[in-house]
Amino acid sequence: MISSPPSPSASPSPSPSLWWVVLGVPVRLLPPFEAVLEKFCMAVSSFEDRPGGPWRLEGLGEDDFDEAGFSSALDATAAAQGIARAPAFTVETVAERDWVKENLDGFPPLHAGRFFIYGSHCGNIVPAGRVGLMVNAGQTFGTGRHESTLGCLLALDTLARARRFTRILDMGCGSGILSLAVAKMWRVRVTALDCDPVAVRIAAANIKRNGAASLVRVRRGRGMVPAAVGQDAPYGLILVNILPAPIIAMAPLVKRYLVPGGVVVLSGILRHQAARVLAAYGAQRLFLLRRIILGDWVTLVLSP
């Protein structure tokens, strides 16, 4: 069950003992070592430190870190993958904090074009003329503050001034913020997909909280397989805010499920990765309409 954050005046419960574990692995070994972290950690993330270099794997856990068990699992995985030595790792204790207060203080309302993103702790404070998105991200990505999500929201705000869409797909929906944005902007049917069961639950709760359950269907699924996205295909707008590698891999399927003249919004891309993404989609005859750069991050808007 997903619950709303307590009011700022509520007394916080004692914080658990938290720790980070970090290791670097080649990109080809990401899946097996991610599986190890998922057994020991409550949250796992990975990203490319530099082009062609090792990927950084991070896991967040609580209570006691089972160093012996973790080391043994890494060794077994290394042996199964045919490598002589398991990757080295570091563990850092996270200082105890009042997480509830920091979370609420750290997420004031946010403007993104005509979108107004706020948490339930803010109350109903949507300014006139704005599209209000009440989002409690919880354990998953998607408060609108990261440059990749913000870039998508700005792209959608611009698209809404000139276009309408009838069916929309949100790949890697996270908290559901982009699904909410398009559902409220165009009042159309949205298929929201994520491989993370926590994300699916949080997205469903956010969508219900915003009164959009009749428009947005949230499903769990990995990749653009027909069983997950085929029922509502083809789509006039496809949103993909994940990582460059899967974005590139799914380029042919994005083209297959896009209506002629439809629009694709891609994000989760660092500036140095954009050329590879554009090349993959150019091969599918999908070409750049707009590029939004926010810091090191790029959002790409494409169409045939």
SERO-4910 file (N, C-alpha, C, O; in steps of 0.05 Angstrom, whole numbers):
BEGIN
 pado doro    nc1    nc2    nc3   cac1   cac2   cac3    cc1    cc2    cc3    oc1    oc2    oc3
  Met    A     17    -24      0      0      0      0     18     25      0     37     26     15
  Ile    A     10     45    -17     26     70    -18     11     90     -1    -12     95     -6
  Ser    A     25    103     18     13    122     35     24    150     30     47    152     21
  Ser    A      9    170     35     18    198     32     37    205     54     35    193     76
  Pro    A     56    223     49     75    231     70     59    244     93     38    256     89
  Pro    A     69    242    118     55    255    140     58    285    137     75    295    122
  Ser    A     41    299    152     43    328    151     69    337    164     81    322    180
  Pro    A     79    361    157    105    370    167    106    371    197    128    370    209
  Ser    A     83    372    211     83    374    240     84    347    253     88    345    277
  Ala    A     81    325    237     81    298    249    108    291    260    128    300    249
  Ser    A    109    276    281    134    267    293    146    245    276    133    225    271
  Pro    A    171    248    266    183    228    249    190    203    265    197    204    289
  Ser    A    187    180    252    195    155    265    225    152    264    238    165    247
  Pro    A    237    136    281    266    133    281    276    124    254    264    106    242
  Ser    A    298    136    244    309    128    219    324    102    221    338     98    240
  Pro    A    320     84    201    336     59    201    365     65    195    371     87    184
  Ser    A    382     47    200    410     49    193    413     44    163    406     22    154
  Leu    A    423     63    148    425     61    119    454     60    110    472     71    124
  Trp    A    459     47     87    486     46     76    484     45     46    465     36     34
  Trp    A    506     54     33    510     53      4    532     33     -2    552     32     11
  Val    A    528     16    -22    549     -1    -33    553      7    -62    534     10    -77
  Val    A    578      9    -70    585     19    -97    606      1   -110    625     -7    -96
  Leu    A    603     -7   -135    623    -22   -150    621    -15   -179    601     -4   -188
  Gly    A    643    -20   -194    643    -15   -223    645    -41   -238    660    -59   -231
  Val    A    629    -43   -260    629    -68   -276    627    -60   -306    616    -39   -312
  Pro    A    638    -77   -324    634    -72   -353    604    -74   -360    589    -88   -346
  Val    A    596    -60   -380    568    -58   -387    556    -86   -393    533    -91   -387
  Arg    A    572   -104   -404    562   -131   -411    555   -147   -386    540   -166   -387
  Leu    A    567   -139   -363    562   -154   -338    542   -140   -320    538   -149   -297
  Leu    A    529   -119   -329    510   -105   -313    487   -123   -302    483   -124   -278
  Pro    A    474   -138   -320    451   -153   -310    457   -173   -287    443   -173   -267
  Pro    A    479   -190   -290    483   -209   -268    491   -195   -241    484   -204   -220
  Phe    A    507   -173   -243    515   -160   -218    492   -142   -207    491   -139   -183
  Glu    A    475   -131   -224    452   -118   -214    434   -137   -198    423   -130   -178
  Ala    A    433   -162   -208    417   -182   -194    428   -188   -166    412   -193   -148
  Val    A    454   -187   -163    466   -191   -137    458   -168   -118    449   -173    -95
  Leu    A    460   -143   -128    453   -120   -111    423   -121   -103    416   -113    -81
  Glu    A    406   -130   -122    378   -130   -116    371   -149    -93    351   -146    -80
  Lys    A    388   -170    -88    383   -188    -66    390   -176    -39    379   -184    -19
  Phe    A    408   -157    -39    418   -146    -14    408   -117     -9    410   -107     14
  Cys    A    398   -103    -29    392    -75    -27    362    -70    -32    349    -85    -46
  Met    A    352    -48    -21    324    -41    -26    322    -23    -50    299    -19    -60
  Ala    A    344    -11    -60    343      5    -84    370      2    -99    391      2    -86
  Val    A    369     -1   -125    393     -5   -141    392     15   -165    371     19   -177
  Ser    A    415     27   -171    417     44   -195    443     39   -209    462     29   -197
  Ser    A    444     46   -235    469     42   -250    471     65   -271    451     74   -281
  Phe    A    495     73   -276    499     93   -297    528     92   -307    546     81   -294
  Glu    A    532    103   -331    558    102   -344    575    126   -335    567    149   -338
  Asp    A    598    120   -323    615    141   -313    627    157   -336    629    181   -334
  Arg    A    635    143   -357    647    156   -380    642    138   -404    640    114   -401
  Pro    A    641    149   -428    635    133   -452    655    110   -455    679    115   -455
  Gly    A    645     86   -458    662     63   -462    675     52   -436    688     31   -437
  Gly    A    671     66   -414    684     57   -389    665     39   -373    644     32   -382
  Pro    A    674     31   -349    657     14   -333    632     29   -323    633     54   -321
  Trp    A    611     14   -318    587     26   -307    589     26   -276    599      7   -264
  Arg    A    578     46   -264    578     48   -235    551     37   -224    530     46   -232
  Leu    A    553     17   -208    530      4   -195    528     13   -166    548     12   -151
  Glu    A    505     22   -158    501     31   -130    476     18   -119    456     14   -133
  Gly    A    478     11    -93    455      0    -80    452     13    -52    471     18    -38
  Leu    A    427     17    -45    420     29    -19    407      7     -2    388     -5    -11
  Gly    A    418      2     22    406    -18     40    402     -6     68    411     16     74
  Glu    A    388    -22     84    384    -13    112    390    -35    131    392    -59    124
  Asp    A    393    -27    157    401    -45    178    429    -55    174    446    -40    165
  Asp    A    435    -80    179    463    -90    179    471    -99    151    456   -114    137
  Phe    A    494    -91    142    505    -99    116    519   -126    119    538   -129    134
  Asp    A    509   -146    104    521   -173    105    545   -174     86    543   -183     63
  Glu    A    568   -164     95    591   -162     78    601   -189     68    608   -192     45
  Ala    A    601   -209     86    611   -235     78    592   -248     57    601   -259     37
  Gly    A    566   -245     62    547   -256     42    548   -242     16    546   -254     -5
  Phe    A    552   -215     17    553   -200     -8    578   -207    -23    577   -211    -48
  Ser    A    601   -209    -10    626   -216    -23    624   -244    -36    633   -248    -58
  Ser    A    612   -263    -21    608   -290    -31    591   -290    -56    597   -304    -76
  Ala    A    570   -274    -56    552   -273    -80    566   -260   -104    562   -269   -126
  Leu    A    583   -240    -99    599   -228   -121    618   -249   -132    621   -251   -157
  Asp    A    632   -264   -115    651   -284   -124    637   -305   -141    647   -313   -162
  Ala    A    614   -314   -132    599   -335   -146    590   -325   -174    591   -339   -194
  Thr    A    582   -300   -175    573   -288   -200    597   -285   -219    594   -290   -243
  Ala    A    619   -275   -208    643   -273   -225    651   -300   -237    658   -301   -261
  Ala    A    651   -321   -221    658   -347   -230    638   -356   -252    647   -368   -272
  Ala    A    613   -351   -248    593   -359   -267    596   -345   -294    589   -355   -315
  Gln    A    607   -320   -293    611   -304   -317    638   -309   -329    645   -297   -350
  Gly    A    654   -326   -317    680   -332   -328    702   -311   -324    720   -309   -340
  Ile    A    699   -295   -303    720   -275   -297    735   -283   -272    723   -295   -254
  Ala    A    760   -277   -271    778   -288   -250    772   -275   -223    775   -288   -202
  Arg    A    764   -250   -222    762   -236   -197    736   -219   -197    730   -206   -216
  Ala    A    722   -220   -175    698   -204   -172    706   -174   -170    727   -168   -160
  Pro    A    689   -156   -178    695   -127   -176    697   -119   -147    682   -128   -130
  Ala    A    716   -101   -142    718    -90   -114    694    -72   -109    682    -60   -127
  Phe    A    687    -69    -83    665    -52    -76    672    -36    -51    690    -43    -35
  Thr    A    658    -14    -47    661      2    -23    633      5    -10    613      4    -24
  Val    A    633      8     16    608     11     31    611     36     48    631     40     62
  Glu    A    590     53     48    590     77     64    565     79     79    543     76     68
  Thr    A    567     85    105    543     89    122    531    116    116    546    136    115
  Val    A    505    116    114    491    142    110    483    153    137    471    139    154
  Ala    A    491    178    142    486    190    168    456    191    174    440    196    156
  Glu    A    449    186    199    421    187    207    410    215    204    422    235    211
  Arg    A    386    217    192    373    243    187    343    241    192    332    220    195
  Asp    A    331    264    195    302    266    195    293    266    166    288    287    154
  Trp    A    289    241    156    284    239    127    257    251    119    254    262     97
  Val    A    237    249    137    211    260    130    213    290    126    203    301    106
  Lys    A    225    304    145    228    333    143    244    341    119    237    360    105
  Glu    A    267    327    114    284    334     92    269    329     65    272    345     46
  Asn    A    253    308     64    239    303     40    218    325     34    216    335     11
  Leu    A    203    333     54    183    354     50    196    381     44    187    395     27
  Asp    A    217    387     59    231    413     54    244    413     26    247    434     14
  Gly    A    253    390     17    268    389     -8    250    388    -33    261    388    -55
  Phe    A    224    387    -30    206    386    -53    185    407    -52    161    401    -49
  Pro    A    193    432    -55    173    453    -58    160    451    -85    170    437   -102
  Pro    A    137    465    -90    124    464   -116    143    473   -138    162    489   -134
  Leu    A    138    462   -162    156    467   -185    139    475   -209    118    462   -215
  His    A    147    495   -224    135    504   -249    151    492   -272    175    494   -272
  Ala    A    137    480   -292    150    471   -316    132    477   -339    114    462   -346
  Gly    A    136    501   -352    117    510   -372     90    515   -358     89    529   -338
  Arg    A     69    503   -369     43    506   -356     37    485   -335     17    486   -322
  Phe    A     56    467   -331     53    446   -310     61    457   -283     81    472   -281
  Phe    A     47    449   -263     53    457   -235     54    432   -219     33    419   -214
  Ile    A     78    424   -210     82    399   -196     85    404   -166    100    421   -158
  Tyr    A     70    389   -150     71    393   -121     64    367   -107     53    349   -118
  Gly    A     73    365    -82     67    342    -65     42    346    -49     32    368    -46
  Ser    A     31    324    -39      6    325    -24      9    341      1    -11    351     12
  His    A     34    344     11     38    360     36     34    389     31     32    405     50
  Cys    A     33    398      5     30    427     -1      1    435      0     -4    460      1
  Gly    A    -18    417      0    -46    424     -2    -54    430    -31    -38    427    -49
  Asn    A    -79    438    -35    -89    444    -62    -83    473    -69    -98    491    -63
  Ile    A    -60    478    -82    -50    505    -86    -44    511   -115    -28    528   -121
  Val    A    -58    497   -134    -52    501   -162    -61    528   -172    -84    535   -169
  Pro    A    -42    544   -183    -50    571   -193    -69    569   -217    -69    549   -231
  Ala    A    -84    590   -221   -102    591   -243    -87    589   -270    -65    601   -273
  Gly    A    -98    574   -288    -85    571   -315    -63    550   -316    -51    547   -337
  Arg    A    -57    537   -294    -36    516   -293    -49    488   -293    -71    484   -284
  Val    A    -34    469   -303    -42    441   -302    -29    429   -277     -4    425   -277
  Gly    A    -44    423   -257    -33    414   -231    -28    384   -232    -44    368   -240
  Leu    A     -4    376   -223      5    348   -220     13    343   -192     35    352   -184
  Met    A     -4    330   -176      3    323   -149     19    297   -149      7    276   -155
  Val    A     44    298   -143     62    274   -145     77    270   -120     92    287   -111
  Asn    A     74    246   -108     91    237    -86    108    215    -97     98    192   -102
  Ala    A    134    220   -102    151    201   -115    156    176    -99    160    154   -110
  Gly    A    157    179    -72    162    156    -55    189    143    -61    210    157    -60
  Gln    A    189    117    -66    215    103    -71    224    104   -100    244     92   -106
  Thr    A    209    117   -117    216    116   -145    222    143   -157    218    164   -145
  Phe    A    233    142   -181    242    166   -195    218    182   -206    199    169   -215
  Gly    A    219    208   -205    198    223   -219    184    245   -204    160    245   -202
  Thr    A    199    264   -192    187    287   -180    186    311   -199    174    332   -192
  Gly    A    197    308   -222    198    330   -241    223    348   -239    227    365   -256
  Arg    A    239    343   -218    262    361   -213    287    352   -228    304    369   -234
  His    A    289    327   -235    312    318   -251    310    329   -279    288    332   -290
  Glu    A    333    336   -290    333    349   -316    320    333   -338    308    344   -357
  Ser    A    322    306   -336    310    289   -357    279    291   -356    267    293   -377
  Thr    A    267    291   -332    238    293   -330    229    321   -336    209    325   -350
  Leu    A    244    341   -326    237    369   -332    238    374   -362    221    389   -372
  Gly    A    258    363   -376    260    367   -405    235    356   -419    225    368   -437
  Cys    A    226    332   -410    201    321   -421    177    339   -417    161    343   -435
  Leu    A    174    349   -393    152    367   -387    152    392   -404    131    401   -414
  Leu    A    176    403   -408    178    427   -425    171    420   -454    159    436   -468
  Ala    A    180    397   -463    174    388   -490    144    384   -494    132    392   -514
  Leu    A    130    372   -474    102    368   -475     86    395   -475     67    398   -489
  Asp    A     96    413   -459     83    440   -459     84    453   -486     64    464   -495
  Thr    A    107    451   -500    109    462   -527     92    447   -547     78    460   -563
  Leu    A     92    421   -546     76    405   -564     46    411   -561     31    412   -581
  Ala    A     37    416   -537      9    421   -532     -1    446   -545    -25    450   -548
  Arg    A     17    464   -552      9    490   -565      2    486   -594    -11    503   -606
  Ala    A     10    463   -606      6    460   -635     -6    433   -642    -16    430   -665
  Arg    A     -7    413   -624    -15    386   -631    -35    375   -611    -37    383   -588
  Arg    A    -50    355   -621    -67    339   -604    -61    309   -609    -54    302   -632
  Phe    A    -63    293   -589    -57    264   -592    -81    249   -581    -94    257   -562
  Thr    A    -86    225   -593   -109    209   -584   -100    186   -566   -115    179   -548
  Arg    A    -77    174   -572    -67    152   -555    -37    157   -550    -22    164   -567
  Ile    A    -30    152   -525     -3    159   -516      9    136   -500     -5    123   -485
  Leu    A     35    131   -504     49    110   -490     72    123   -474     87    139   -484
  Asp    A     73    116   -448     95    126   -430    111    102   -421    103     86   -404
  Met    A    135     99   -433    153     76   -427    171     84   -404    185    104   -405
  Gly    A    171     67   -383    187     73   -359    174     96   -344    187    117   -339
  Cys    A    149     92   -335    133    114   -325    142    124   -298    135    146   -290
  Gly    A    157    108   -282    166    117   -256    143    125   -238    125    108   -233
  Ser    A    143    149   -228    122    158   -210     96    164   -225     75    168   -212
  Gly    A     96    163   -251     72    169   -267     69    198   -275     48    206   -285
  Ile    A     89    215   -269     86    243   -273     81    251   -303     65    268   -308
  Leu    A     95    238   -322     91    244   -350     64    234   -360     51    247   -376
  Ser    A     55    211   -350     29    201   -357      7    220   -347    -12    225   -362
  Leu    A     10    230   -323     -8    249   -313     -8    275   -329    -29    286   -335
  Ala    A     15    284   -337     18    308   -352      2    307   -378    -13    325   -385
  Val    A      6    285   -393     -7    283   -419    -37    277   -416    -53    287   -432
  Ala    A    -44    261   -396    -72    255   -391    -88    281   -385   -110    285   -395
  Lys    A    -76    297   -368    -90    322   -360    -89    343   -382   -108    359   -384
  Met    A    -67    344   -397    -65    364   -418    -84    358   -441    -97    376   -451
  Trp    A    -85    333   -450   -101    326   -473   -127    310   -467   -143    306   -485
  Arg    A   -130    301   -442   -153    285   -434   -157    261   -453   -179    257   -463
  Val    A   -135    246   -456   -136    223   -474   -126    198   -459   -116    200   -437
  Arg    A   -129    175   -472   -121    150   -460    -91    147   -461    -78    153   -481
  Val    A    -79    138   -438    -50    135   -436    -44    107   -426    -56     97   -407
  Thr    A    -25     94   -439    -15     68   -429     12     74   -416     31     83   -429
  Ala    A     14     68   -390     39     73   -374     51     46   -367     38     28   -357
  Leu    A     77     43   -373     91     18   -369    116     21   -353    131     40   -358
  Asp    A    122      3   -334    147      3   -319    153    -25   -311    135    -41   -305
  Cys    A    179    -32   -311    188    -59   -303    190    -62   -272    192    -84   -262
  Asp    A    189    -40   -258    192    -40   -229    165    -41   -215    149    -23   -219
  Pro    A    159    -62   -199    133    -64   -187    127    -41   -167    104    -33   -163
  Val    A    148    -31   -154    145     -8   -136    136     17   -152    117     31   -144
  Ala    A    148     21   -175    141     44   -192    112     41   -201     97     61   -201
  Val    A    104     17   -208     76     12   -217     56     19   -195     36     32   -200
  Arg    A     62     11   -171     44     17   -148     43     47   -143     21     58   -138
  Ile    A     66     60   -143     67     89   -137     53    105   -159     38    123   -154
  Ala    A     59     97   -184     46    111   -207     15    108   -205      1    128   -208
  Ala    A      6     84   -199    -23     79   -197    -35     97   -174    -57    107   -177
  Ala    A    -21     99   -152    -31    115   -130    -31    145   -137    -51    159   -131
  Asn    A    -10    155   -151    -10    183   -159    -32    189   -180    -44    210   -179
  Ile    A    -36    170   -198    -57    174   -218    -85    175   -206   -101    191   -213
  Lys    A    -90    157   -187   -115    157   -173   -119    183   -157   -140    194   -156
  Arg    A    -97    191   -143    -98    216   -127   -105    240   -144   -118    259   -134
  Asn    A    -97    240   -169   -102    262   -187   -128    259   -203   -134    275   -221
  Gly    A   -144    239   -197   -169    235   -211   -167    227   -240   -185    233   -256
  Ala    A   -145    213   -247   -140    207   -275   -141    177   -281   -131    167   -301
  Ala    A   -152    161   -262   -152    132   -265   -167    123   -289   -162    101   -300
  Ser    A   -187    138   -298   -203    130   -321   -188    134   -347   -196    124   -368
  Leu    A   -166    150   -346   -151    156   -370   -125    140   -373   -116    134   -395
  Val    A   -112    134   -350    -85    123   -350    -87     94   -340    -97     88   -319
  Arg    A    -77     76   -357    -74     48   -349    -45     42   -344    -28     43   -362
  Val    A    -39     35   -319    -11     29   -311     -8     -1   -311    -23    -16   -299
  Arg    A     14    -10   -324     20    -39   -325     49    -44   -320     66    -26   -324
  Arg    A     55    -68   -310     83    -76   -306     92    -91   -331     78   -108   -341
  Gly    A    115    -84   -341    126    -98   -364    154    -88   -371    161    -65   -364
  Arg    A    169   -104   -383    197    -97   -391    198    -97   -421    195   -117   -435
  Gly    A    203    -73   -433    206    -70   -461    180    -68   -476    158    -71   -464
  Met    A    181    -61   -501    157    -56   -517    147    -82   -530    147    -84   -554
  Val    A    140   -101   -513    130   -126   -524    100   -123   -530     86   -108   -517
  Pro    A     90   -138   -551     62   -135   -559     42   -138   -536     22   -124   -535
  Ala    A     48   -158   -518     29   -163   -497     25   -138   -479      4   -134   -467
  Ala    A     46   -122   -476     45    -99   -459     34    -74   -472     19    -58   -460
  Val    A     42    -69   -497     35    -44   -510     18    -47   -535      8    -27   -546
  Gly    A     14    -72   -545      1    -76   -570    -29    -70   -570    -40    -62   -590
  Gln    A    -42    -73   -547    -71    -70   -546    -80    -42   -554   -101    -39   -567
  Asp    A    -66    -22   -546    -74      6   -551    -58     18   -574    -63     41   -581
  Ala    A    -40      3   -587    -24     13   -609    -42     17   -634    -63      4   -637
  Pro    A    -34     34   -653    -10     51   -652    -15     77   -636    -38     83   -630
  Tyr    A      7     91   -629      6    114   -612     14    139   -627     32    139   -644
  Gly    A      0    161   -621      7    187   -633     31    199   -619     46    215   -632
  Leu    A     36    192   -594     58    203   -578     69    181   -561     55    167   -547
  Ile    A     96    177   -563    110    157   -546    131    172   -530    148    186   -541
  Leu    A    130    168   -504    149    180   -485    168    158   -475    158    137   -466
  Val    A    194    162   -476    213    142   -466    234    157   -450    252    169   -461
  Asn    A    232    156   -424    250    170   -406    263    148   -388    255    144   -365
  Ile    A    284    135   -400    298    114   -385    328    117   -387    339    137   -377
  Leu    A    342     99   -400    371    100   -404    377     97   -434    362     85   -449
  Pro    A    400    108   -443    406    108   -471    407     80   -484    397     76   -506
  Ala    A    419     60   -470    422     34   -482    394     22   -489    391     14   -512
  Pro    A    375     20   -471    349     10   -479    334     28   -498    318     19   -515
  Ile    A    338     55   -496    326     73   -515    335     66   -543    318     65   -562
  Ile    A    361     61   -547    371     54   -573    361     27   -582    353     24   -605
  Ala    A    360      8   -564    352    -19   -571    323    -20   -581    316    -36   -598
  Met    A    306     -3   -569    278     -4   -576    270     14   -600    246     17   -605
  Ala    A    289     26   -613    283     44   -636    265     31   -657    245     44   -665
  Pro    A    271      7   -666    253     -5   -686    224     -9   -676    205     -6   -691
  Leu    A    221    -16   -651    194    -20   -640    180      6   -636    156      8   -640
  Val    A    194     27   -628    182     54   -626    170     61   -653    147     70   -655
  Lys    A    186     58   -674    176     64   -701    152     47   -708    132     57   -720
  Arg    A    152     21   -701    130      3   -708    104     12   -695     83     10   -707
  Tyr    A    106     21   -670     81     27   -655     73     57   -657     55     65   -643
  Leu    A     87     73   -673     81    101   -676     63    105   -701     69     94   -722
  Val    A     43    122   -698     26    128   -722     42    145   -741     61    158   -733
  Pro    A     35    144   -767     49    162   -786     46    191   -778     24    200   -772
  Gly    A     68    205   -777     67    233   -768     67    237   -738     63    259   -728
  Gly    A     69    214   -723     69    216   -694     95    229   -683    113    235   -698
  Val    A     96    231   -656    119    245   -643    130    227   -622    115    213   -608
  Val    A    157    227   -619    171    212   -599    187    231   -582    200    249   -592
  Val    A    185    229   -555    201    245   -537    219    226   -522    210    208   -508
  Leu    A    245    230   -524    265    213   -512    281    229   -491    290    251   -497
  Ser    A    285    217   -468    301    231   -447    315    210   -430    312    186   -434
  Gly    A    330    220   -410    348    203   -395    375    201   -409    389    181   -405
  Ile    A    381    220   -425    404    219   -443    424    242   -436    416    265   -434
  Leu    A    449    234   -432    470    255   -427    478    267   -454    474    254   -475
  Arg    A    489    291   -454    495    305   -478    513    289   -497    509    289   -521
  His    A    533    276   -486    552    261   -502    540    235   -514    552    223   -531
  Gln    A    516    228   -504    503    203   -514    482    209   -536    472    191   -549
  Ala    A    476    235   -540    454    242   -558    459    233   -587    441    224   -600
  Ala    A    484    236   -596    490    229   -624    483    200   -630    473    193   -652
  Arg    A    490    182   -611    484    153   -616    454    148   -617    445    132   -633
  Val    A    440    162   -599    410    158   -599    399    169   -626    382    155   -638
  Leu    A    407    192   -634    397    203   -659    404    186   -683    387    183   -701
  Ala    A    427    174   -683    435    156   -705    416    132   -706    408    123   -728
  Ala    A    410    120   -683    393     96   -682    365    103   -692    353     87   -706
  Tyr    A    355    126   -685    328    133   -693    327    144   -721    307    141   -735
  Gly    A    349    157   -730    351    165   -758    350    141   -776    338    143   -798
  Ala    A    361    119   -768    360     94   -784    331     84   -787    325     69   -805
  Gln    A    313     93   -769    285     85   -770    268    108   -783    244    107   -782
  Arg    A    282    127   -795    269    150   -808    253    167   -788    232    177   -794
  Leu    A    264    170   -764    253    188   -744    274    210   -739    297    204   -732
  Phe    A    267    235   -743    286    256   -744    280    278   -723    257    281   -714
  Leu    A    300    293   -716    299    312   -695    281    336   -702    285    349   -722
  Leu    A    262    341   -684    245    365   -685    256    387   -666    256    410   -672
  Arg    A    264    377   -642    272    397   -621    291    383   -602    288    359   -596
  Arg    A    310    398   -593    329    388   -573    328    407   -549    331    431   -552
  Ile    A    324    396   -525    323    412   -500    347    404   -483    350    381   -476
  Ile    A    364    423   -477    388    417   -462    386    430   -434    382    455   -433
  Leu    A    387    415   -413    387    424   -386    411    413   -371    411    390   -364
  Gly    A    431    430   -368    456    420   -355    469    400   -373    474    405   -397
  Asp    A    475    376   -362    488    354   -377    468    337   -392    475    318   -405
  Trp    A    442    343   -389    421    324   -399    407    336   -423    404    360   -426
  Val    A    398    317   -441    385    325   -466    359    311   -469    357    287   -463
  Thr    A    338    325   -477    313    313   -485    310    318   -515    313    340   -525
  Leu    A    303    296   -529    300    297   -558    271    293   -567    258    274   -557
  Val    A    262    310   -585    235    307   -596    238    300   -625    250    315   -641
  Leu    A    226    277   -633    230    266   -660    204    260   -673    183    258   -660
  Ser    A    204    259   -700    181    253   -716    190    243   -743    212    250   -752
  Pro    A    174    227   -758    181    219   -784    185    243   -803    191    239   -827
***
